[in-house]
């Protein structure tokens, strides 16, 4: 039977509905944050009833973690495209910086939600496993960018994956904060910082 006409299983349909609910919920979550969002609030701002939302997600935490996992997985695939399309280290840095600025500008609420969730995980043990898994996925994505830059430039990564991720994630978070309060040079500063930092993440083999 062709894949396009294969019958979907109940599990497939369940996963599809969870994805649809997550995409709808992301808008509300990004606007008002983790602490102020309830399942009822999400339902009131979507085409789904409170009962439907509660059927597919056991509680707010279950829904929010699923939302962030879904969004961050999409982000990672975008950066994989940046890596695949770059032919020189200069082009890679240009594309990487441009993608960071684009996602910060277009999807700031989603990034605020992620940092909100990560902060909450320091106080809610039930969040820690999911947040740690997402962090490791993002760290691996950044590491692929740096390894590709090293390959294109004939060099080697200078720092560990965790240190590299911490540096670039810190720059991105600071730019997000600046952009959120209307700082006129937040994006320009992030672009400049990325171009300054990436060469520092590489070292000549020796």
C-alpha positions in Angstrom: 0.0 0.0 0.0 1.4 3.5 -0.9 2.6 5.5 2.1 0.2 8.3 1.1 -2.8 6.1 1.5 -1.6 4.0 4.4 -4.2 3.9 7.2 -3.1 6.0 10.2 -3.1 4.3 13.5 -4.8 5.7 16.6 -1.4 6.5 18.0 -0.6 8.5 14.8 -3.8 10.5 15.1 -3.2 11.1 18.8 0.3 12.5 18.1 -1.0 14.7 15.3 -3.6 16.2 17.6 -1.0 16.8 20.3 1.1 18.6 17.7 -1.8 20.7 16.6 -2.6 21.6 20.2 1.0 22.5 20.9 1.2 24.8 17.9 -1.9 26.6 18.9 -0.8 26.8 22.6 2.6 28.3 21.7 1.0 31.6 20.8 -0.6 32.0 24.2 2.4 30.7 26.1 4.8 33.1 24.3 2.5 36.0 25.1 2.0 35.5 28.8 4.7 33.1 29.9 4.8 29.8 31.9 3.6 30.9 35.3 0.5 32.8 34.1 -0.7 30.2 31.7 -3.3 27.6 32.5 -4.9 24.9 30.3 -8.1 26.9 30.4 -6.3 30.0 29.3 -4.8 28.1 26.4 -8.1 26.7 25.4 -9.8 30.1 25.5 -7.2 31.4 23.0 -7.5 28.5 20.6 -10.1 26.6 18.6 -9.9 23.8 21.1 -12.1 23.3 24.1 -10.7 23.0 27.6 -11.9 19.4 27.7 -10.0 18.5 24.5 -6.8 20.1 25.7 -7.1 18.2 29.0 -7.8 15.0 27.2 -4.5 15.1 25.2 -2.3 16.6 28.0 -2.5 15.5 31.6 -1.6 19.0 32.9 0.0 22.3 32.0 3.5 21.0 32.5 2.9 18.2 30.0 1.6 20.6 27.4 4.3 23.2 27.9 7.2 20.7 27.7 5.7 19.3 24.5 5.3 22.8 23.0 8.9 23.7 23.7 10.2 20.4 22.5 8.3 20.8 19.2 9.5 24.3 18.7 13.1 23.7 19.4 13.2 20.6 17.2 12.0 22.9 14.4 14.8 25.4 15.2 17.5 22.8 15.1 16.4 21.7 11.6 16.8 25.3 10.4 20.4 25.5 11.5 21.2 22.2 9.9 20.2 23.8 6.7 22.6 26.7 7.4 25.4 24.1 7.8 24.6 22.2 4.7 24.4 25.3 2.4 27.6 27.0 3.5 30.7 26.5 1.3 33.2 28.7 3.2 33.7 29.6 6.8 32.8 33.2 6.0 29.6 32.1 4.4 28.8 29.8 7.4 29.3 32.6 9.9 27.2 35.0 7.7 24.3 32.5 7.5 24.5 31.5 11.1 24.5 35.1 12.4 21.6 36.0 10.0 19.5 33.0 11.2 20.1 33.9 14.8 18.9 37.5 14.1 15.9 36.3 12.1 14.6 33.8 14.7 15.2 36.4 17.5 13.2 39.0 15.6 10.4 36.8 14.3 9.9 34.4 17.2 11.0 36.3 20.3 7.9 35.0 22.3 8.9 31.4 21.8 12.5 32.1 23.0 11.2 34.0 26.0 9.1 30.9 26.8 12.1 28.6 26.6 14.2 30.7 28.9 11.2 31.0 31.3 10.8 27.3 31.3 14.6 26.7 31.9 14.5 29.1 34.8 11.5 27.4 36.3 13.3 24.0 36.1 15.6 25.2 38.9 12.6 25.2 41.2 10.4 22.4 39.7 12.1 19.0 39.6 9.5 17.7 37.2 10.8 20.1 34.5 14.4 19.2 34.9 14.7 16.1 32.7 12.9 17.7 29.7 14.8 21.0 30.0 18.1 19.1 30.2 17.2 17.1 27.1 16.3 20.2 25.1 19.5 22.0 26.3 21.6 19.0 25.0 19.8 19.1 21.7 20.6 22.8 21.3 24.2 22.3 22.4 24.6 19.6 19.8 23.2 21.9 17.1 25.7 24.7 18.1 28.5 22.1 18.1 27.7 21.0 14.6 28.0 24.6 13.4 31.4 25.0 15.1 32.7 21.7 13.8 31.6 22.7 10.3 33.4 26.0 10.7 36.5 24.1 11.8 36.3 21.8 8.8 35.9 24.7 6.3 38.8 26.6 7.8 41.2 23.7 8.4 41.2 24.2 12.1 39.8 22.5 15.2 37.3 23.5 17.9 39.1 25.3 20.7 36.6 24.7 23.5 34.3 21.9 24.7 30.7 21.6 23.4 29.2 22.8 26.7 31.5 25.9 26.9 30.8 26.7 23.3 27.1 26.5 23.8 27.2 28.5 27.0 29.0 31.4 25.3 26.7 31.6 22.3 23.5 31.0 24.2 24.5 33.7 26.7 25.0 36.2 23.8 21.6 35.2 22.3 19.8 35.6 25.7 21.3 39.0 26.3 20.2 40.1 22.8 16.7 38.8 23.4 16.5 40.8 26.7 17.8 43.9 24.9 15.4 43.5 22.0 12.5 42.9 24.4 13.1 46.3 26.1 13.5 48.1 22.8 17.2 48.5 22.7 17.9 49.9 19.2 21.3 48.2 18.8 20.5 44.7 20.3 20.4 42.9 16.9 23.4 44.8 15.5 25.4 44.0 18.7 24.5 40.3 18.5 25.6 40.1 14.9 28.9 41.7 15.8 29.4 39.5 18.8 28.8 36.3 16.8 31.3 37.4 14.2 33.9 38.2 16.9 33.3 35.0 18.9 33.2 32.3 16.3 36.9 32.7 15.3 37.8 32.4 19.0 36.1 29.0 19.1 38.6 27.7 16.5 42.3 26.9 16.8 44.9 25.8 14.3 45.7 22.1 14.6 48.9 21.4 16.4 
